[in-house]
Amino acid sequence: LADAAFLDAYDSFVRDVAVPHIKTRLVAADERWAAPTTFYYQRPPTLRLQPGPSERHVSRHDDAMYGHQVGEVNLWLPLTSFADTRTTLWVESGPGADDFHP
């Protein structure tokens, strides 16, 4: 992940896509987020690759079980079509809701 071109593309994605999307969602939930806000992100990113199709999967969990902090946001960016791989991400509606769904 020390490839400069990859990291430049990643920085552009965070700056031009991810942060504006997150900021819009925050402002929609609470106008106080309209004030200037500083966002921090991990660089280089952690990439997890899931080959598909596969019957193998990770046990149901939330990231807090792995020491991730409250307020951390994960972005899932599929690089292939679900129709081809049958690989998806299951999420719950809120921490501890235990209502996981794709």
N, CA, C and O atoms as a GROMACS GRO file, in nm:
protein
  408
    1LEU      N    1   0.080  -0.121   0.000
    1LEU     CA    2   0.000   0.000   0.000
    1LEU      C    3   0.084   0.126   0.000
    1LEU      O    4   0.034   0.235   0.028
    2ALA      N    5   0.208   0.113  -0.031
    2ALA     CA    6   0.293   0.231  -0.036
    2ALA      C    7   0.293   0.292  -0.176
    2ALA      O    8   0.367   0.387  -0.202
    3ASP      N    9   0.212   0.239  -0.265
    3ASP     CA   10   0.205   0.289  -0.402
    3ASP      C   11   0.145   0.429  -0.403
    3ASP      O   12   0.031   0.449  -0.360
    4ALA      N   13   0.222   0.525  -0.452
    4ALA     CA   14   0.180   0.666  -0.450
    4ALA      C   15   0.052   0.690  -0.530
    4ALA      O   16  -0.034   0.766  -0.486
    5ALA      N   17   0.039   0.626  -0.645
    5ALA     CA   18  -0.081   0.646  -0.727
    5ALA      C   19  -0.206   0.593  -0.655
    5ALA      O   20  -0.311   0.657  -0.658
    6PHE      N   21  -0.193   0.477  -0.590
    6PHE     CA   22  -0.306   0.423  -0.515
    6PHE      C   23  -0.344   0.517  -0.402
    6PHE      O   24  -0.462   0.546  -0.383
    7LEU      N   25  -0.246   0.564  -0.326
    7LEU     CA   26  -0.275   0.653  -0.213
    7LEU      C   27  -0.333   0.786  -0.260
    7LEU      O   28  -0.419   0.843  -0.193
    8ASP      N   29  -0.287   0.837  -0.373
    8ASP     CA   30  -0.346   0.959  -0.429
    8ASP      C   31  -0.493   0.937  -0.464
    8ASP      O   32  -0.578   1.022  -0.436
    9ALA      N   33  -0.523   0.823  -0.527
    9ALA     CA   34  -0.662   0.791  -0.562
    9ALA      C   35  -0.746   0.775  -0.436
    9ALA      O   36  -0.861   0.819  -0.431
   10TYR      N   37  -0.689   0.711  -0.334
   10TYR     CA   38  -0.758   0.694  -0.207
   10TYR      C   39  -0.787   0.829  -0.142
   10TYR      O   40  -0.899   0.853  -0.096
   11ASP      N   41  -0.688   0.916  -0.137
   11ASP     CA   42  -0.709   1.050  -0.079
   11ASP      C   43  -0.818   1.125  -0.154
   11ASP      O   44  -0.902   1.192  -0.092
   12SER      N   45  -0.818   1.116  -0.286
   12SER     CA   46  -0.922   1.182  -0.366
   12SER      C   47  -1.059   1.124  -0.335
   12SER      O   48  -1.156   1.199  -0.323
   13PHE      N   49  -1.068   0.993  -0.322
   13PHE     CA   50  -1.196   0.930  -0.289
   13PHE      C   51  -1.247   0.979  -0.153
   13PHE      O   52  -1.365   1.013  -0.140
   14VAL      N   53  -1.160   0.982  -0.054
   14VAL     CA   54  -1.200   1.029   0.079
   14VAL      C   55  -1.244   1.175   0.072
   14VAL      O   56  -1.351   1.210   0.123
   15ARG      N   57  -1.164   1.259   0.010
   15ARG     CA   58  -1.191   1.403   0.005
   15ARG      C   59  -1.313   1.437  -0.080
   15ARG      O   60  -1.395   1.520  -0.041
   16ASP      N   61  -1.326   1.373  -0.196
   16ASP     CA   62  -1.428   1.414  -0.293
   16ASP      C   63  -1.558   1.334  -0.286
   16ASP      O   64  -1.661   1.379  -0.336
   17VAL      N   65  -1.554   1.216  -0.225
   17VAL     CA   66  -1.673   1.130  -0.222
   17VAL      C   67  -1.716   1.100  -0.078
   17VAL      O   68  -1.827   1.133  -0.038
   18ALA      N   69  -1.627   1.036  -0.002
   18ALA     CA   70  -1.665   0.987   0.130
   18ALA      C   71  -1.700   1.099   0.227
   18ALA      O   72  -1.808   1.097   0.287
   19VAL      N   73  -1.611   1.196   0.244
   19VAL     CA   74  -1.637   1.303   0.341
   19VAL      C   75  -1.761   1.385   0.304
   19VAL      O   76  -1.843   1.411   0.393
   20PRO      N   77  -1.779   1.427   0.179
   20PRO     CA   78  -1.903   1.500   0.148
   20PRO      C   79  -2.029   1.417   0.175
   20PRO      O   80  -2.130   1.470   0.221
   21HIS      N   81  -2.024   1.287   0.147
   21HIS     CA   82  -2.139   1.201   0.173
   21HIS      C   83  -2.168   1.194   0.324
   21HIS      O   84  -2.282   1.210   0.366
   22ILE      N   85  -2.065   1.170   0.402
   22ILE     CA   86  -2.082   1.161   0.547
   22ILE      C   87  -2.130   1.294   0.603
   22ILE      O   88  -2.220   1.297   0.687
   23LYS      N   89  -2.071   1.403   0.559
   23LYS     CA   90  -2.110   1.537   0.606
   23LYS      C   91  -2.258   1.564   0.575
   23LYS      O   92  -2.330   1.615   0.661
   24THR      N   93  -2.303   1.530   0.456
   24THR     CA   94  -2.443   1.549   0.418
   24THR      C   95  -2.536   1.470   0.509
   24THR      O   96  -2.640   1.521   0.551
   25ARG      N   97  -2.499   1.347   0.538
   25ARG     CA   98  -2.582   1.263   0.627
   25ARG      C   99  -2.585   1.320   0.768
   25ARG      O  100  -2.690   1.318   0.833
   26LEU      N  101  -2.471   1.370   0.817
   26LEU     CA  102  -2.466   1.428   0.951
   26LEU      C  103  -2.553   1.553   0.960
   26LEU      O  104  -2.628   1.569   1.056
   27VAL      N  105  -2.544   1.641   0.862
   27VAL     CA  106  -2.622   1.765   0.862
   27VAL      C  107  -2.771   1.733   0.855
   27VAL      O  108  -2.852   1.799   0.920
   28ALA      N  109  -2.807   1.632   0.775
   28ALA     CA  110  -2.948   1.593   0.765
   28ALA      C  111  -3.002   1.544   0.899
   28ALA      O  112  -3.120   1.563   0.930
   29ALA      N  113  -2.916   1.482   0.978
   29ALA     CA  114  -2.958   1.431   1.109
   29ALA      C  115  -2.959   1.539   1.216
   29ALA      O  116  -3.038   1.532   1.310
   30ASP      N  117  -2.871   1.639   1.202
   30ASP     CA  118  -2.860   1.742   1.305
   30ASP      C  119  -2.789   1.864   1.244
   30ASP      O  120  -2.672   1.856   1.208
   31GLU      N  121  -2.860   1.974   1.234
   31GLU     CA  122  -2.805   2.096   1.171
   31GLU      C  123  -2.677   2.147   1.238
   31GLU      O  124  -2.602   2.222   1.176
   32ARG      N  125  -2.652   2.109   1.362
   32ARG     CA  126  -2.529   2.154   1.428
   32ARG      C  127  -2.405   2.107   1.355
   32ARG      O  128  -2.298   2.166   1.370
   33TRP      N  129  -2.417   2.000   1.274
   33TRP     CA  130  -2.304   1.950   1.197
   33TRP      C  131  -2.273   2.038   1.078
   33TRP      O  132  -2.173   2.016   1.010
   34ALA      N  133  -2.356   2.139   1.051
   34ALA     CA  134  -2.332   2.228   0.937
   34ALA      C  135  -2.208   2.315   0.959
   34ALA      O  136  -2.149   2.364   0.863
   35ALA      N  137  -2.169   2.333   1.083
   35ALA     CA  138  -2.048   2.410   1.114
   35ALA      C  139  -1.926   2.339   1.056
   35ALA      O  140  -1.929   2.217   1.037
   36PRO      N  141  -1.819   2.413   1.029
   36PRO     CA  142  -1.697   2.347   0.980
   36PRO      C  143  -1.656   2.233   1.073
   36PRO      O  144  -1.655   2.247   1.196
   37THR      N  145  -1.621   2.121   1.014
   37THR     CA  146  -1.590   1.999   1.087
   37THR      C  147  -1.462   1.939   1.032
   37THR      O  148  -1.441   1.938   0.911
   38THR      N  149  -1.377   1.891   1.119
   38THR     CA  150  -1.255   1.822   1.077
   38THR      C  151  -1.281   1.672   1.079
   38THR      O  152  -1.331   1.618   1.178
   39PHE      N  153  -1.247   1.607   0.971
   39PHE     CA  154  -1.259   1.462   0.962
   39PHE      C  155  -1.119   1.402   0.958
   39PHE      O  156  -1.029   1.457   0.895
   40TYR      N  157  -1.102   1.290   1.025
   40TYR     CA  158  -0.976   1.218   1.024
   40TYR      C  159  -1.001   1.082   0.960
   40TYR      O  160  -1.109   1.024   0.976
   41TYR      N  161  -0.902   1.031   0.888
   41TYR     CA  162  -0.920   0.900   0.827
   41TYR      C  163  -0.789   0.823   0.831
   41TYR      O  164  -0.680   0.880   0.843
   42GLN      N  165  -0.803   0.692   0.820
   42GLN     CA  166  -0.687   0.604   0.824
   42GLN      C  167  -0.616   0.605   0.689
   42GLN      O  168  -0.679   0.593   0.584
   43ARG      N  169  -0.485   0.621   0.694
   43ARG     CA  170  -0.404   0.620   0.573
   43ARG      C  171  -0.271   0.553   0.604
   43ARG      O  172  -0.199   0.603   0.690
   44PRO      N  173  -0.235   0.445   0.540
   44PRO     CA  174  -0.308   0.379   0.433
   44PRO      C  175  -0.431   0.306   0.488
   44PRO      O  176  -0.438   0.277   0.607
   45PRO      N  177  -0.526   0.277   0.401
   45PRO     CA  178  -0.648   0.211   0.446
   45PRO      C  179  -0.623   0.063   0.476
   45PRO      O  180  -0.524   0.005   0.432
   46THR      N  181  -0.715   0.005   0.551
   46THR     CA  182  -0.717  -0.139   0.567
   46THR      C  183  -0.810  -0.193   0.459
   46THR      O  184  -0.926  -0.152   0.451
   47LEU      N  185  -0.761  -0.282   0.380
   47LEU     CA  186  -0.842  -0.343   0.275
   47LEU      C  187  -0.871  -0.487   0.313
   47LEU      O  188  -0.781  -0.561   0.352
   48ARG      N  189  -0.996  -0.525   0.300
   48ARG     CA  190  -1.035  -0.664   0.322
   48ARG      C  191  -1.097  -0.714   0.193
   48ARG      O  192  -1.193  -0.656   0.142
   49LEU      N  193  -1.043  -0.821   0.141
   49LEU     CA  194  -1.090  -0.876   0.016
   49LEU      C  195  -1.168  -1.004   0.044
   49LEU      O  196  -1.121  -1.091   0.117
   50GLN      N  197  -1.286  -1.014  -0.014
   50GLN     CA  198  -1.371  -1.132   0.003
   50GLN      C  199  -1.396  -1.193  -0.134
   50GLN      O  200  -1.473  -1.139  -0.213
   51PRO      N  201  -1.331  -1.306  -0.162
   51PRO     CA  202  -1.356  -1.368  -0.291
   51PRO      C  203  -1.496  -1.429  -0.294
   51PRO      O  204  -1.551  -1.467  -0.190
   52GLY      N  205  -1.552  -1.437  -0.409
   52GLY     CA  206  -1.684  -1.496  -0.420
   52GLY      C  207  -1.691  -1.571  -0.551
   52GLY      O  208  -1.602  -1.554  -0.634
   53PRO      N  209  -1.789  -1.652  -0.574
   53PRO     CA  210  -1.887  -1.694  -0.474
   53PRO      C  211  -1.822  -1.792  -0.377
   53PRO      O  212  -1.728  -1.863  -0.411
   54SER      N  213  -1.874  -1.792  -0.255
   54SER     CA  214  -1.817  -1.876  -0.151
   54SER      C  215  -1.922  -1.904  -0.045
   54SER      O  216  -2.010  -1.821  -0.020
   55GLU      N  217  -1.914  -2.018   0.016
   55GLU     CA  218  -2.000  -2.052   0.129
   55GLU      C  219  -1.936  -2.011   0.261
   55GLU      O  220  -1.999  -2.020   0.366
   56ARG      N  221  -1.810  -1.966   0.256
   56ARG     CA  222  -1.739  -1.926   0.377
   56ARG      C  223  -1.776  -1.784   0.414
   56ARG      O  224  -1.801  -1.702   0.326
   57HIS      N  225  -1.779  -1.755   0.541
   57HIS     CA  226  -1.812  -1.621   0.587
   57HIS      C  227  -1.751  -1.597   0.724
   57HIS      O  228  -1.711  -1.691   0.793
   58VAL      N  229  -1.745  -1.471   0.761
   58VAL     CA  230  -1.695  -1.432   0.892
   58VAL      C  231  -1.811  -1.443   0.990
   58VAL      O  232  -1.925  -1.416   0.955
   59SER      N  233  -1.782  -1.482   1.112
   59SER     CA  234  -1.886  -1.490   1.214
   59SER      C  235  -1.949  -1.353   1.235
   59SER      O  236  -1.882  -1.251   1.221
   60ARG      N  237  -2.077  -1.351   1.269
   60ARG     CA  238  -2.148  -1.227   1.297
   60ARG      C  239  -2.074  -1.154   1.409
   60ARG      O  240  -2.041  -1.212   1.512
   61HIS      N  241  -2.049  -1.026   1.388
   61HIS     CA  242  -1.977  -0.947   1.487
   61HIS      C  243  -2.002  -0.799   1.462
   61HIS      O  244  -2.056  -0.761   1.358
   62ASP      N  245  -1.962  -0.718   1.558
   62ASP     CA  246  -1.956  -0.573   1.532
   62ASP      C  247  -1.812  -0.531   1.559
   62ASP      O  248  -1.739  -0.597   1.632
   63ASP      N  249  -1.773  -0.420   1.499
   63ASP     CA  250  -1.634  -0.380   1.506
   63ASP      C  251  -1.587  -0.346   1.647
   63ASP      O  252  -1.467  -0.353   1.675
   64ALA      N  253  -1.680  -0.310   1.736
   64ALA     CA  254  -1.642  -0.283   1.875
   64ALA      C  255  -1.579  -0.407   1.939
   64ALA      O  256  -1.496  -0.395   2.028
   65MET      N  257  -1.620  -0.525   1.893
   65MET     CA  258  -1.563  -0.649   1.945
   65MET      C  259  -1.414  -0.660   1.912
   65MET      O  260  -1.342  -0.738   1.975
   66TYR      N  261  -1.369  -0.582   1.815
   66TYR     CA  262  -1.230  -0.584   1.772
   66TYR      C  263  -1.157  -0.456   1.812
   66TYR      O  264  -1.049  -0.427   1.759
   67GLY      N  265  -1.215  -0.381   1.904
   67GLY     CA  266  -1.147  -0.264   1.958
   67GLY      C  267  -1.165  -0.135   1.880
   67GLY      O  268  -1.097  -0.037   1.907
   68HIS      N  269  -1.256  -0.134   1.783
   68HIS     CA  270  -1.280  -0.011   1.706
   68HIS      C  271  -1.357   0.088   1.792
   68HIS      O  272  -1.440   0.049   1.873
   69GLN      N  273  -1.329   0.216   1.775
   69GLN     CA  274  -1.387   0.319   1.860
   69GLN      C  275  -1.530   0.355   1.819
   69GLN      O  276  -1.568   0.339   1.703
   70VAL      N  277  -1.607   0.404   1.915
   70VAL     CA  278  -1.741   0.454   1.888
   70VAL      C  279  -1.727   0.574   1.793
   70VAL      O  280  -1.638   0.657   1.809
   71GLY      N  281  -1.814   0.582   1.696
   71GLY     CA  282  -1.809   0.692   1.601
   71GLY      C  283  -1.727   0.662   1.477
   71GLY      O  284  -1.729   0.740   1.382
   72GLU      N  285  -1.657   0.551   1.477
   72GLU     CA  286  -1.580   0.514   1.358
   72GLU      C  287  -1.677   0.475   1.247
   72GLU      O  288  -1.778   0.409   1.272
   73VAL      N  289  -1.646   0.517   1.126
   73VAL     CA  290  -1.730   0.486   1.011
   73VAL      C  291  -1.652   0.397   0.915
   73VAL      O  292  -1.537   0.427   0.881
   74ASN      N  293  -1.714   0.289   0.874
   74ASN     CA  294  -1.656   0.202   0.773
   74ASN      C  295  -1.730   0.224   0.642
   74ASN      O  296  -1.852   0.240   0.641
   75LEU      N  297  -1.657   0.225   0.534
   75LEU     CA  298  -1.720   0.234   0.403
   75LEU      C  299  -1.695   0.103   0.330
   75LEU      O  300  -1.582   0.055   0.322
   76TRP      N  301  -1.801   0.048   0.277
   76TRP     CA  302  -1.792  -0.076   0.200
   76TRP      C  303  -1.801  -0.038   0.053
   76TRP      O  304  -1.900   0.022   0.010
   77LEU      N  305  -1.701  -0.072  -0.023
   77LEU     CA  306  -1.695  -0.035  -0.163
   77LEU      C  307  -1.676  -0.161  -0.247
   77LEU      O  308  -1.563  -0.204  -0.270
   78PRO      N  309  -1.787  -0.221  -0.292
   78PRO     CA  310  -1.773  -0.343  -0.373
   78PRO      C  311  -1.708  -0.312  -0.507
   78PRO      O  312  -1.740  -0.212  -0.572
   79LEU      N  313  -1.618  -0.398  -0.547
   79LEU     CA  314  -1.546  -0.380  -0.673
   79LEU      C  315  -1.600  -0.472  -0.783
   79LEU      O  316  -1.555  -0.465  -0.898
   80THR      N  317  -1.695  -0.558  -0.747
   80THR     CA  318  -1.754  -0.650  -0.843
   80THR      C  319  -1.904  -0.647  -0.827
   80THR      O  320  -1.957  -0.593  -0.729
   81SER      N  321  -1.973  -0.706  -0.922
   81SER     CA  322  -2.119  -0.713  -0.918
   81SER      C  323  -2.165  -0.824  -0.825
   81SER      O  324  -2.112  -0.935  -0.828
   82PHE      N  325  -2.264  -0.794  -0.742
   82PHE     CA  326  -2.323  -0.896  -0.655
   82PHE      C  327  -2.375  -1.012  -0.739
   82PHE      O  328  -2.366  -1.128  -0.697
   83ALA      N  329  -2.429  -0.984  -0.857
   83ALA     CA  330  -2.482  -1.089  -0.943
   83ALA      C  331  -2.373  -1.190  -0.980
   83ALA      O  332  -2.402  -1.308  -1.002
   84ASP      N  333  -2.248  -1.145  -0.988
   84ASP     CA  334  -2.138  -1.234  -1.024
   84ASP      C  335  -2.079  -1.306  -0.903
   84ASP      O  336  -2.042  -1.423  -0.914
   85THR      N  337  -2.070  -1.238  -0.791
   85THR     CA  338  -1.996  -1.295  -0.677
   85THR      C  339  -2.084  -1.346  -0.564
   85THR      O  340  -2.041  -1.432  -0.486
   86ARG      N  341  -2.207  -1.295  -0.553
   86ARG     CA  342  -2.296  -1.330  -0.441
   86ARG      C  343  -2.232  -1.296  -0.306
   86ARG      O  344  -2.259  -1.360  -0.205
   87THR      N  345  -2.147  -1.195  -0.306
   87THR     CA  346  -2.080  -1.149  -0.185
   87THR      C  347  -2.143  -1.018  -0.142
   87THR      O  348  -2.154  -0.925  -0.222
   88THR      N  349  -2.183  -1.009  -0.017
   88THR     CA  350  -2.246  -0.887   0.034
   88THR      C  351  -2.203  -0.861   0.176
   88THR      O  352  -2.129  -0.940   0.236
   89LEU      N  353  -2.248  -0.752   0.230
   89LEU     CA  354  -2.217  -0.713   0.367
   89LEU      C  355  -2.347  -0.705   0.444
   89LEU      O  356  -2.443  -0.643   0.397
   90TRP      N  357  -2.352  -0.766   0.560
   90TRP     CA  358  -2.470  -0.759   0.647
   90TRP      C  359  -2.441  -0.658   0.757
   90TRP      O  360  -2.334  -0.659   0.817
   91VAL      N  361  -2.538  -0.571   0.783
   91VAL     CA  362  -2.523  -0.466   0.884
   91VAL      C  363  -2.644  -0.466   0.975
   91VAL      O  364  -2.749  -0.521   0.941
   92GLU      N  365  -2.629  -0.404   1.091
   92GLU     CA  366  -2.744  -0.386   1.180
   92GLU      C  367  -2.781  -0.239   1.182
   92GLU      O  368  -2.700  -0.153   1.149
   93SER      N  369  -2.905  -0.210   1.220
   93SER     CA  370  -2.956  -0.073   1.211
   93SER      C  371  -2.891   0.020   1.312
   93SER      O  372  -2.893   0.142   1.293
   94GLY      N  373  -2.834  -0.032   1.417
   94GLY     CA  374  -2.766   0.047   1.518
   94GLY      C  375  -2.687  -0.045   1.608
   94GLY      O  376  -2.710  -0.166   1.609
   95PRO      N  377  -2.595   0.009   1.686
   95PRO     CA  378  -2.512  -0.074   1.774
   95PRO      C  379  -2.598  -0.159   1.868
   95PRO      O  380  -2.683  -0.108   1.940
   96GLY      N  381  -2.574  -0.289   1.866
   96GLY     CA  382  -2.643  -0.381   1.955
   96GLY      C  383  -2.784  -0.417   1.913
   96GLY      O  384  -2.852  -0.489   1.986
   97ALA      N  385  -2.832  -0.370   1.798
   97ALA     CA  386  -2.970  -0.398   1.755
   97ALA      C  387  -2.990  -0.545   1.719
   97ALA      O  388  -3.101  -0.597   1.727
   98ASP      N  389  -2.883  -0.612   1.679
   98ASP     CA  390  -2.887  -0.754   1.643
   98ASP      C  391  -2.993  -0.782   1.536
   98ASP      O  392  -3.058  -0.887   1.539
   99ASP      N  393  -3.010  -0.688   1.443
   99ASP     CA  394  -3.106  -0.705   1.333
   99ASP      C  395  -3.034  -0.704   1.198
   99ASP      O  396  -3.075  -0.634   1.105
  100PHE      N  397  -2.927  -0.780   1.191
  100PHE     CA  398  -2.842  -0.781   1.072
  100PHE      C  399  -2.922  -0.813   0.946
  100PHE      O  400  -3.009  -0.901   0.946
  101HIS      N  401  -2.889  -0.740   0.839
  101HIS     CA  402  -2.953  -0.762   0.710
  101HIS      C  403  -2.859  -0.711   0.600
  101HIS      O  404  -2.775  -0.625   0.626
  102PRO      N  405  -2.874  -0.765   0.478
  102PRO     CA  406  -2.785  -0.718   0.369
  102PRO      C  407  -2.818  -0.577   0.326
  102PRO      O  408  -2.754  -0.523   0.236
   0.00000   0.00000   0.00000
